[in-house]
Amino acid sequence: MDTQVAIIGGGPSGLLLSQLLNKAGISTIVLERSTREHVLSRIRAGILEWGTVEMLRKAGVNLRMESEGFPHDGCYMTDEDLMVHIDFKELTGKQVMVYGQTEVTADLYAAQDAMGTQIIHEVEDVKILDLDQEEAAVEYTLKGERKRITCAYVAGCDGFHGVSRKTIPEEKRREFERVYPFGWLGILSETPPCNDELIYCNSPRGFALASMRNAKLSRYYIQVPLTDKVEDWSDEAFWEELKSRLPSETAAKMQTGPSIEKSIAPLRSFVSEPLRWGRLFLVGDAAHIVPPTGAKGLNLAASDVHYLHEALVDALTKGDMTGIDTYSEVALKRIWKAMRFSWSMTTMMHRFDGEDEFAGAMRRSTLEHLASSETARRELAENYIGLPY
């Protein structure tokens, strides 16, 4: 074989899986369709569950995260001027870490380079073959030349539009999807955050989120119709709309400035089953998409990596196939729990087209229940900081 595990996708899930496998003495080759520069230019999530933090420590890529990341003990849920603090540390004994996905990816690239892992960029026309044979194979084109890798297993970490999920025959896949009728318009600005912890805002004008990347870099979002385009929104219009959805005291002290990145992300919930097809395993967005409301996207991919890397280590070093045989079932249990949480957060915090006054009253009532019930706050906190593996 050319390698023990071929990993398709050089984003954070593929790199984290490769890093953990390499540390266990298992060889990998990573294939990525984009350039490294493009991968590192993508602006993504910034909230790490505590389990994800622990995995990055185990992978040996935690030093910069520990020095530059921001541990958060809680967040705020608001409805106009009603603010409810969800104290993660008090309710669960754990925190989350604010540290951007781009930074995680950069740290993983540096660690993989130090190990000498073969990461091949700008591959095209990837085909996954021989999944029912004693050795699997991956074919791809690089600079016009067709190449082939043989391996024991293939990890599909290549996202929603990648080849891995589509390699499983359509008649063998079961897919679940909920597409939401709105998106998130987000901006990144070199301004101090308006609050020391995240603020999730429900308002008569729609959802908003006040987040951050560090003490001088803020990330803000507002709910917008899917028909909106980035060019429809000037910076001034964005700030005005954001302030109208935040609690008035927070809006009054907010510092604004030019955006350095602006984009609109559609929201969907999606799960494809099974996660295993012969010698192929799906990881992260190749198998599931969650709306960003619950901060679960990268974290859910990390939990897949947790289960799969343990299964592959057992199979390749001990001949124990238990983890391989149960990967799909075990990972899907946690996926569906995270899917439920993200769905519930999305429906609790967003306005839907055509809804009646009852829907708004229910959102307000839910927030008032959180304000008065420690049990409700603990349930939210347990899900937000991450369910156990």
Protein Blocks (a to p, Z undefined) as FASTA:
>chain_A
ZZfbdcehjbfklmmmmmmmmmnopacddddfbdfklmmmpccdfbdcfklmmmmmmnop
ammmmmmmccdfbdcddehjaccdddfklmnopacddddfklmmmmmmmmmmmnopacde
hiahiacehklbmbdcddddeehiacddddfbdcdfebjklmklmmpcfklpccdddddf
bdcdddddddddfbfbdcddddfkbpcddddfblmbccddddddfkbcfklpcfklmmmm
mmmmmcfklmmmpccdddfbdcdddddddddddfbehjaccehjlloccdfklopmmmmm
mmmmmmmmmmmmmmmmnopaklmmmmmmmmmmmmmmmmmmmmmmmmmmpccehiafklmm
mmmmmmmmmmmmmklmmmmmmmmnopaZZ
